Amino acid sequence: MALDPERLLKLPPLETRHSFTTRDTILYALGVGADDLRFVYEKDLQALPTMAVVLAYPGFFWQDPAYGIDWKKILHGETSVELFATLPTQGDLHGRTTIDAIYDKGADKGAIVLSSRRIEDSSGTHLATVRNTLFLRGDGGFGGQSEGAPRPHPLPADRTPDHVVSLATTQNQALIYRLSGDYNPLHADPAVAQAAGFPRPILHGLCTYGVAGRAILAALCGNDPARLKRMDVRFSSPVFPGETIKVEIWREDGDRAAFRATAEERGIVVLNNGYAELAPS
């Protein structure tokens, strides 16, 4: 079955239920390298805001033939988390995932799909919305609209960053992070990584996102998770476990910031066009 954008846009929301405990909250924090006790110790525990990416997660549903997608050629291009309340450290959650837009970049370039997941707690309180952009490299040329996708946030080109935070990852970082729900063997099995063209397993992109979130919290929020209200990134290149992630941050007007992240040892940009919104201090 070929990609049918009109049908996909009319699909009902994909509903998910998720029960999680303080153990899951601690495990996520350890998976993104946190060692601050407020995030990894049950006494007065707080949830990292970037944990929203694993909450009420519907799984990799694109493998279902009903979607008509060449799922083996999908690339995760961008992620945005918008927070409307402080994340709980345990509880029962409801997720509602929708396909919001599809853009045709041509048979040689593929298609772009925008999706979003609304996360609510058991009382119906809207906690967060997670938005993802996927590049469907094998599904372009269906004759749809090509323009209108959101543009990435520009980085300042005329000044040095206001903050630089370097955070190390460990050799087993991906093995810990995968326990939060993403069991893709690309991040654990050397044979699978080599078949995909990598010399060894790579770090999950959303793990790199979480490490960058820790840098934003430390530099701009005094490590107070309630102050981070939005965080967007574009994934540029993978990180190998054990590398150092250097996050460069530029303050902007109105409690906003731009940022990017680099694999410091290789000098390769791994997250680009980063954007953060903060609650007033």
N, C-alpha and C positions, 0 to 999 in steps of 0.2 A: 504493500500500500504506500503510495507516494504522499508527501506532505500536502495536506489540504488546509491552508491557513484559515479559511472561513469556518470550517468545521471545528478546528482547534480553539478558535476564539469564542465559540459558542458552547464549549464544554462546561458542564457545571463545575464548581470548585471541588478540588480534591480535599476531602476532610481527613484530618489526622487527630488522634488522641495520644497524649504523651504524659505519663506519670514519671516523675523523677525525684531523687532524694538528694540530701546534702552530699552523699558520697559522689553522685554524678557531678555536682557542682565543683567539688574539690578535684575530681579527676579531670574535668575540662581545664581547670586552672593549671594543674600540673602539666597537662598536654600542651599548653602554650608557654610553658616555662616559668610560671609564676612561683615565687617563693615567699611573697609577703603573706604573713600569717592571716591577715584579714580575708584572703582568698583561698587559703589551703588548710585552715584549721577550723573545726566546727564551732568553737567558741566565738560568738559574734561574727559568724561567717557572712560574707557578702559575695554576690555573684558578679563576675566580670561582665560588663555590658555586651561584649562580643560573643558571649555564650548564646545569644539569641540565634546565631546561625545553626546551632544544633538542636534547638528546641522545636518540638512538633514537626520535625523534619519528615517529609513524605517519602524519602528514599529516592533512588534514581529511577523514577517512573518512566523515563524516556525509552527504556528498553522494551516496554510494552509495544508490540507491533501495531496496536490500534492508533498510535500517534504518528505512524508513517515516517519516522525519523531514522536516518542513518546514524544511530547512537554512537558507533565506534569513532565517528569523526567529530564528535562534539567537543568543544573547548569551553571551559568556564572563563568568561571574559571579565565580568565585573560583579561586585557585590556591594550592596548598600544596606545598612541597618539603621532604622529610625526608631528611637525609643520614646515611648509615651508614659512609661512608669518604670520604677526601679524593678529589675528582674528579681523574682523570688529565688530562694535557694533550694526550694523543694515545692512540690505541688502537682496538680493535675492541670494540663494545658490542652487547648484546642487550637489546631491550625487549619487555615483555609487557604489553599494555594490556587491561584488563577493564572492563566496565560493572558497577558495584558496587551501585547502587540507583537507583530511579526513583520520583519522588513526583508525584502529581497535585494541582495547585493549583486546578483548575477550568478550564472551557472559556474563561473570560474572562481567566485569569491564566497559563495554560500549564502546563508540567511542568518538573521539575528532574531532571537526570541527574547522578549522581556517577560519575566514572571514575577509574582509577588506572593508572599505568605504572611497573612495576618495572624498574629499569635495573641490568644486571649487566655486569661486564667479561668478557674471554675466559676467565678462570679460574673464572667462576661467582660471584665476589665480589659481594655486593649493595652497590651504590654509593649508590643513591638511589631514592626513590619519589616520583613527581610525581602529585598528585591535582588534578583539575579539577572544578568545578561549572559546568554549563551550564544556562541558562534557555531552554527550548524554548517560545517565546511562541505558536507555532501548534499545539501538540500536547497541550493540556490537555483534561480532560473525559472521560478514558477509564475512570474509575471506580476508579482505584488509590488506595493509601493516600496521605494528604495530610500526615501528620505523621511526624517522625523525622529530618528532615534536620539535619545538624550546625548548631549556632547559632554566629554570628560572635563572635569574641572581643571583649568589651567594653573600651572605652577609659576610663581614669580621668576622672571628671567633677569631681573635687574638688581637683585640683592642676594646676599648670603642668607642661609636659614637662621632663624632666631634660636632654634634649639636643635641639637644633634644628640640622639640617644642610641647607643649601641647595645644590643642584647644578644648574648650568645645562645645558640641552640646546642643540644646535646646529640651525640651519635644515635641515641635511642628515642629521640623526640617524636618521630613519626610513629613508632611502635606504641608510645603512650597515647598520642593524640587519637589514633585510630580507635581506641576504646571508647571514644565519645560517639561512635556510630558510623564512621566512614572506613569500611574494611576493604577498600580497593587494594588488591595485592601489589599495585604499582608502588605503594609506599612501604612495602615490607619484603617482597620477594625479589632478590637480585635477578633471577631469570626473567621475570615479568618486566622489570625495569629495563633490562638490556634488550628485550624484544621490542620495547617501545622506543628504543633509541637513546636511553640514558645509561651512563656507566654504572649506576647503582640506584637504589630506591630514592625517590625524591620526597620532600616534605609536602604535606597537603597544603594547597593554596590557602585554605581557610585557617590553617595553623599559622602560616605567615601573617595572615590578616589579624589573628589574635595576638601575635607578638607585637605587631605594629600598634594594636589597640592598647597594649600595656605601655608602650612608649608614649602614646598620646595622653593616657591617664596620668603618667608620672610627670610629664613636662607641662601639661596644661590644666590638669584637674586636681592636683594635689592627691592623686590616687583615690579620689572620691568617685565611685562609679555613677552616682546620681547626677554628676555634672556632664557626662557625655551623652548627647542627645542624637547625634547622627554621625555615621562614619562610612564613607564611600571609598572604594579603591578599584583600580583596573589592574588585573593580573598581567604581568609582563614576561616573567621568566621564573622557572622553579628555583627553589632553595634546596640544597643538599643538607641533610641532618649533620650537625656539627659546625655549620657555618655561622658567622656573626651577621645579624641583621641590623644595619645602620639606618635609622629613621631620621630624616631631615624634615624639620617642621618650620613653616612660615606662618606667623600670626597675621590675621587679616581683620578688617573692621567687623564690628558687631559680633564678637564672641565666635569667630570662625577661624579656621586654619586650613592651610594647604600642606600636603606632605608627600613624600615618596620614600621608598625603602630600597636599600641596596644590599646585595650579598657582598659584604665588605672585602672578603678575601679575593673575590674575582672582579670586583668593581662593576657588577652587573645589576641594573635596575630590575627589581623583582615585583615591586608594587609601584604603580605610577598614578599620577593625577588624583592623589588622595585628597579627600575633603572631610573636614570635621566641623560639627556644630556643638557648641557648649552652652550649658545653662549659665546665666550670669553668676559671677563669683560673689 
